[in-house]
Amino acid sequence: MNILSIQSHVAYGHVGNASAVFPMQRLGVEVWPIHTVQFSNHTGYGAWTGRVLDGVAIEELVEGIAARGVLPGCDGVLSGYMGSDEIGAAILSAVARVRAANPNALYCCDPVIGDVGRGVFVRPGVPEFMRDRAVPAADIVTPNQFELDYLSKMTTATLADAKEAVAAVQRLGPKVVLVTSLHTRETPPHSIDILTGEGGAFWRLRTPRLSLKANGAGDAIAALFLVHYARSRSAAAALGGAASSIYGLLKRTAEAGSREILTVAAQDEFVAPTQRFRAERV
């Protein structure tokens, strides 16, 4: 399997491609990473160096890959943090080129917009681009709860609300929606839910809530879900595989007291999760 992954990258730590590429490789996937930004570290540290690339740079890299004649063998495109709507347009252009070469290729869009407690943290214009152009073009989208509410224009206080919001996002275009972190009135205080919807059916997976503030888990679960879904063509199966791996990764990270997720040290969790969770239909 070959995946074109277009998103941010950091030299130190694990967010964006630095979080998504290695887990896919560990699962035996050949990954072609293109970075939308190149930063020294995650911006959550408050200080960083580096720069945001432009759409022309993304298009040049895709053109170089296409010149190798390999796009017919590309099984999917994964996108995350875009940096600007110009970069978003270049990503959608890449998706169109891949689909023209391989109509069966999947596009998984992690619609990075913001988060609960933080609000919107991307540049002006990016949230609207995600909702109006990127999400409708995707086969799979992986919002967190804040992003689900933004995309659906709803407030998800209950599981029923969340299911209705997922259906609303599906009506925009994607066949599969994965809500990567969900807390509703039905969620126990020390738990976190992950919800997926496909073909009018919904599955929920619940894990213990871990106490940590590491970034990058959303990037990793989007990548793992894409790989598992591409192989199984089942949202429920992909949810079980991806969420079990991410829980193991985060548990190891919390136990170590690390600010950065232990992507390398906990790599066995990607192929053989220590604890497996099953999705239940809801």
N, C-alpha and C positions, 0 to 999 in steps of 0.2 A: 504494500500500500504506500502511496506517495501523497503527502499533504503539503500544500503551499500555505505557510503561516505568516500572515502580515499583521504585525502589531509592534508595540513598543519593546525596547530592550534596555537592560541595565547591565553595566559591567560588574557591579557588586550587588549581590543579593539575587532574589528570584521573583520577578514580576514580568508580565508580558511574555515575550518569547523566551526570556530566561527562566520562566516558570513552566511554559507550555511545551517547549521543544523536547527537552530531555525525557519527560514522562512518555511522550509518543514514541520516541526512539527506543525507550526501554521496553515498549510493547511491540517492537519490531517494525516500526513504521519509518520509512525514509521521509525526512522532513526538509523542506526547502524554505528556510526562514528569510523573510524580508523585514527589516526594522523600520517602523514609522518614526521613532525617535531613538536616539542613542544618548542615554544619560549615564552618569557615573553611578547613581544609586536612585532608589525610589524617592519621589518628592516628599514623601511623608517625613523624611528626616529633617526637612526644613531648609536644607542647603544641598545643592547638587550642581554638577557641571554637565555640559553637553548641549545638544541642539535637536530641534525638531526638523525632520527632513521634509521636503516638499513633494507634491504629487508627481512632478516630472521625474524625480529620482526613483520613485516607486515604479513608474511606467518604464523607465530605462532598464531597471532590473528585471522586470517581467519580460520585456522584449529580449533581453539576453538569455533568459531561461527558455523562452519560446524558440529562439534561434538554435537551441540544441535539439529541437524536434521532440521534446519530451512531454508537452502538454497533453497529448492524448492519453498518457499514462498517469495523469494527475487525478487522484480519486476524490479530492476535496480541497476546499479553501477554508481556512480559519482566520477570522479577523477579530481584533480586540480594540485596544485604545487607538484612536485614529489621529489625534492631534489637531486636525482641522477638517473642515468639510471638503477642502481641496484634496487632501489625502484620501478621504472617504470616496470621492469620485474616482480616484485612481484605483482604489481597491475594487470598486464595482466594475471598473473596466477590466481588471484582471480576472474577476469572476466570470465576466462575459466571454473572455478569451478562453478560459478553461472549459466552460460549458460548450463553446463552439467546437472545441477539440474533443471533448468527452461529455456528451449530454447526460451521462449518468453521474457525473461528479456532484458532490454535495457542497453547499455553502453554509457554514456554521458561523453566525455572527454573534459575538459576545458584545452586546450593546452597552459599552462602558459609558455611563452618563454620570452616575453619582451613587450615593449610598445612604441608608438610614442613619441619621445623626450627623451626616456631613453635607447633605444636599448635593446639588450639582457641582462637580469639580472639573468639568471639561470646559474647553473654550466656547465662547458664544457661537451659535450656529451648529455646533456638533449635535446637541440633543435633537434638534429639529431634523437634521440630516439623518440621524439614526431612525427616527420615527417615520419619516416620510419617504426615505429612499433605501437605506440599508436593510432595515427589518423586512420591508415588503419583498426584497430581492432574495431573502434567505430561505433555506429549507429548514434550518434549525436556528433558534435563538436561545440565549442562556442569560436572561436578566436576573439580577437580584430583586428583592421585594420592592425597593425604591424604584428601580427601573421598570419593573412590571407595572407599578402604579402609574408611572409617567407615560409609558407606551399605551396603556389601556385607558388612560384618563379616568381611573377609578381609585378608590381607597380600599385596600384589602384587609379588613379587620377579622374576617372569618374565612374558613376553608371554602365555603360557598362563594364568597367574594373572590377568592383567589382563582377558583375554577372558572368563574365568569370572566375574570380578567384575562386568564390564559386563552379562553375562547375568543375574546375580543382581539388579542394579539394575533391569534391564528387567522382571524378574518382579514388581517392586514396582508397575509401572504404565507408565513411559515407554516409548515405542516406539524412541526414538533417544537414545543416550548419547554425549556427546563428552567424552573425557578430555583436558583442555587442556594438561597437562604430565605426561609419563610417562618415568620412567627405570627400566629393568629390567636384568637381567643381559645381555640382548641389545643394549642401547643402547650405542653407542660412547661413550667418555668425553667427547668434545667435541661431542656431539649431544644433541638432545632429541626425543622422540617425542610425537606427538599421535595419539590412537586414537579411532575412532568405530565404533559398532555399530548395525546396523539390520536387522531381519528375519532374524536368525540369521547375518548376514555381518558381517565386520569389515574395516576399512581402517586402515592406519597411514601417517602422513606424518612424515618425519624431516627436521629442519633442523639447521644448525649451532647449537651452544649459544653464546649471546651473554653477555658479561660485563657485567651491569648490575643495579641494585637498584631499578628503577622499579616503582611500583605501577600498577594499572589495566588491565594487558594482559588479564587474565582477563575483566574486564567488557566490554572491547571485542570480544574474540573471541566471546563468547557472543552479543553483538548481531549481529555480522557473520554468524555461523553461522545464527542464526535467519532473517535476511533471505535469505541464499543458499538455505537449505533451503526456505523458504516459496515461493521462485521456482522451484526446480528439483525439489523433492520427492525429492532424492537426498542421502543423508548423505555419500557419497563426493565428490560435486561441491561440496557446501557446505564440506566439510573443506578441499578444495584451494583454494577461493576465500578462505575466512576465514584459514587458516593462512598463505597467501602474503602477505596484507595485513598480518597481525600481525608476521610476520618482517621485512617491509620497515619497518614502523613502529619496531620495536625496534632494528633495525640503525641506522636514522637517529638514534635516541635514544642508543644506545651511542656512536656516532661523535661526537656532540655533547657527550658526557659529562654529559648532563642527568639530574637526579634525577626529573623529571617526564617522562612520555612525550610526544613531540612530536605530539600529536593534530592540531593545526592545521598546523604546518609540514610535516608528512609526509602531509597529507591525500590527495595523489594516489595513495598506496599503497592506499587503500581502493577506488579505481575501476580502477587500472591498476598492479598490483604490479610493482615493478622486476624481481623474480625470482619465477617461478612454480614451485611444487612440486606434484608429482602424488602422490596417495594410491595406495598399493599394497594389494591385497587380501591379508590374512594369515590 
